[in-house]
Every structure is written in structure tokens, then in C-alpha cells.
Amino acid sequence: MIDEERLVDIELKLTHQEDTVDALNKIVYEQQKKIDELEKLLTALARPHCAPRHGCVLCIGGVAALSGIARPGRGHRRPLGASAGHAC
């Protein structure tokens, strides 16, 4: 009987540890997504600023365009004849 109680206790502890590891994995995943977003934002903010008169969506929308607040689902659009890089 004592061996059975001990086995049940070990199984309960293992289940608790598995739940804890799953919860921590979710937290790490969400943190990594946030880090990736912040790295993109930092890279964009480190670029030389340009005048929004040329119609660059990234420049017009600024941080809001990068974070998806202003224009969700839209990428960086450049005016006709502009180079592929963001060298506004």
C-alpha cells in the first residue's frame, strides 16, 4: 500500500511539473514574439528619417505602420521608381 501511495504522489508531482513546463514554454514563446517585434521596430527607427512627402507608407505611418496599428496587413510600399531598399 505504501508503494502505491508513493507512486501516486510521484505521478502527481510529475503532472504538476509538466504543467509548469508547458506554462513556461508559452511565456517564453510570447516573450520571443515580443522581442522579434521590438527588434523590427528598433531597426526601422535606426534608419535615417525622411520626409513623408514622397508617399512611403512606412514613413507616413511611422511606428504605427510598423506595429500594424495604422494599416494592418500592409507592407512597406514605395512610390514608383523608388529603389527596393528603404533609403528615403
N, C-alpha and C positions, 0 to 999 in steps of 0.2 A: 504494500500500500504506500509506503514512504517513497519508493522508487517512482510510482505512478504520479504522486503529488509533485515530486521533483521534476519529472518530465513535463508535466503540465505547466509548472512555473517557468521552466526554460522556454517552452513554446510561447508562452505569453510574453516573456521578455524579448524573444526573437521577433515576434509580431510587432511589438512596440518599436523595436529598433528599425524594422523595415519601414514602418510608417514614418518614423523620424527621418530616415534617409530619403524617402520619397518627397517629404515636405521640403527638406533642404535642397534637393535637386531642383524642385520647382523654383525655389527662391534664387538659386544660382542661375538658372535659365533666364528668369526675368531680369536679374541684375546684368547679365551679359547682353541681353537685348538693349537695355538702357545704356550700357557702356558703348555699344555699337552706334546707337543714335547720337550720343554725345560726341563720339569721335567724328562722325559725319558733320555734325554741327560745327565742331571746332575747326575742321578742315575748311569748311565753307567760310567761316568767319575769318580765317587766316588769309584768305585770298584778298588781293587788292580790291578796294572798293571802286565802284564805277557809278557813273550817272545813270539813273534809270530811264533816261530819255530814249535809249535805243530799243527798248521793249523786251529786254531779257526778263523772263518770268522770275528767275531766281533773284535778280537784283531788285525787281519791283516788290516781290513778296518778302524778301529778306528772310529772317528767321522763320516767319510764319510759313513761307513756302517750303522751307526745308523740313519743318516738323509736320507738315501736312495740314496745318490749321487753316490756311487761307485757301489752298487749292488742292484738296486731297486727290490722289491718283494722278496728278500731273507731274511730268518730269521737267527738267530744265530745258526750256525752248529758247533757241537763239533766233535772231532775225535772219532773214535771207542774206546769204553772202558772208555770214559770220563764220569764224573758224570753229572747229569741233571742240576745242578747249574753252574753258571759261576765262577768257583773257579780256574781259570788258574794259 
